[in-house]
Amino acid sequence: MNLQQYFPVLLFIVVGSAIGFALIAAGSLIGPHRPDAQKLSPYECGFETFGDSRMKFDVRYYLIAILFILFDLEIAFLFPWAIANGAVGMVGFVTAMIFLTILTVGFIYEWKKGALDWE
């Protein structure tokens, strides 16, 4: 195995890490250090804390997060089709339309069931 062809990758990692550490060190050395009571106090959306910090979240929060990730990833699958549109021809176009139809039907189903409503 010829390890010389991996040298640019190693060099990229070393230089990138060095620049990153240098910027972090420069920020901590040059940046102002003026802590006061307001900066060191616990912060919760601008309000004083209320209740236990380990209270349970509503399930709808997780549902909307999962739905966002699901639809976001499905949309990411459209990029290869868009790039290779000329190479895949009519079969690729029909496949993409079937995929978009299923995605749209799923989105309408979620909307009608009220999964996207936040009370």
N, C-alpha and C positions, 0 to 999 in steps of 0.2 A: 504494500500500500504506500502510495506516494503522499507523504505528509506535507510536502511543500505547497500543494494546492490549497491547503487549509490555512496557510499563513495569513492571507488577507482577512479571513474571518477572525482569526485570533487577534490580529492587529486592530481590527474594527472594535472588538470587544474591549481590548486594553485601552485604546484611545477614548472610547465612549465612557468607560468606567472612570478613567482619570479625569475627564472633563466634568463628569457628574459629581465626583467627590470634591473636585476643586471648587465647583460652584457652591456646593453645600457648605464647605469650609469657609469660603469667602463670605457667604451670607451670615454664618454664625459669628464670624470675627468682626465684620464690618457693621452688621445690623445693630440697631439700638436695643438695649436691654433695660427697659424701664417698667418692670412689673408693678402693678398696684392691686388694690383689693378688687377692683372691678374686673380686671383682666384675669385674676386668679379664681374668681367665683365660678360656681357651676353654671352652665348655660343650657337652657332648654327653650329654644324658640323665642327668646326675649321675655319669657314669663318666669316667675318664681316656680320652683319645682313643686309639684303636687302629686300626692300618691306615691306608691312604691315604684321604683325604677324598673322593677321586674314584672310589671303588670302585663297581661297578655294583650296582643294586638288583635284587632278584629280580623276574622278570616277573610273578609273581602279585600283587605290590604294585600294579602298573599295571593288571592285569586287574580287581582288586577296585575300584580307583578308577574305572575306566571303567564297570563294572557299576553302581556306586553312582550315578554321574552319569546313566546311562541310565535306571535305574528311578526316580530322583528326578525327572527331567524328564517321564517318562511319567505319574507321579502328578500332576505339576503340570497336565497336560492335563485332569485330572478336575475341577478347580475351575470352569472355564467351564460344564461340564455340570451341576455341582451348582447353580450360580447360575441357569442358564437352564432348569432342569428343567421348570418349568411351561410354558415357551414352546415347547419342542421336542417335547413330547408323547411318544407311544409310539415314534415313529421314533428320537428321540434316546435314549430309554431302551434300546432294542434295540441301537443303535450303541454305547452306553456298555458294555453287557453283553458285546458282541463284543470290544470293546477290552480290557475287564478279563479276559476269557477268554484272549485272546492273551497278555496280560501275565502271567497266572498260569501258563500253559503254559510261557512262556519262563523264568519264575522257577524252576519245578520242573525244567526241563531243565538250567539252570545248577546247581541244587542237586545233581541226580543225577550230573552230570558231575564234581562235586567242585570247581567253580570258586570256591566260597565257603569251602572248607576252607583253613585256614592252619596250616602245620606248624611 
